[in-house]
Amino acid sequence: AHNLWLGAVVEGGVIALILLTLILWFAARDLFRLDPAHRAPPLAALVGLMVTSVFLQSLGFKFFWLVMIYGALMMNAYARPRTLSGVPPLEPHAEPARQGRP
């Protein structure tokens, strides 16, 4: 197939098309959560990938996977820190509170 979406349907059926769409949707959603200063380059790469995927079957090319890895690395590097307990993390220069005797 000469199209990413058509290739997903032909090779994996409707389930593959839905999974591919969800993967790309979640990647774009996560990139939109970045600060605007860091959002533009990875989002432009993802949009460029989607435009070329209309004309090319890009799953076999390394560029598809490099763009996905680039987006994940940007999310890990510039995302706001989260904790499981909901308590914000300590500042880098703050000392933890001491418990017990001084």
SULWO-V269464 format. One record per pair of residues at least 6 apart in sequence whose C-alpha atoms are under 8 Angstrom apart, sorted by the first residue. I is the first residue (numbers start at 1). J is the second residue. Records with the same first field share a line. If there is no record, write none. Layout:
# SULWO-V269464
I: J + J
This chain:
# SULWO-V269464
1: 7 + 10 + 57
2: 54 + 55 + 56 + 57
3: 53 + 54 + 55 + 56 + 57 + 58
4: 53 + 54 + 55 + 56 + 57 + 58 + 59
5: 17 + 53 + 54
7: 57
8: 14 + 16 + 17 + 20
9: 15 + 16 + 17
27: 68 + 71 + 72
28: 43 + 46
30: 75
31: 39 + 42 + 43 + 71 + 75
32: 39 + 43
33: 79
34: 75 + 78 + 79
35: 78 + 79
38: 74 + 78
42: 67 + 70 + 71 + 74
43: 71
45: 67
46: 67 + 68
49: 64 + 67
52: 58
58: 64
59: 65
81: 88 + 89
82: 88 + 89
83: 89
90: 96
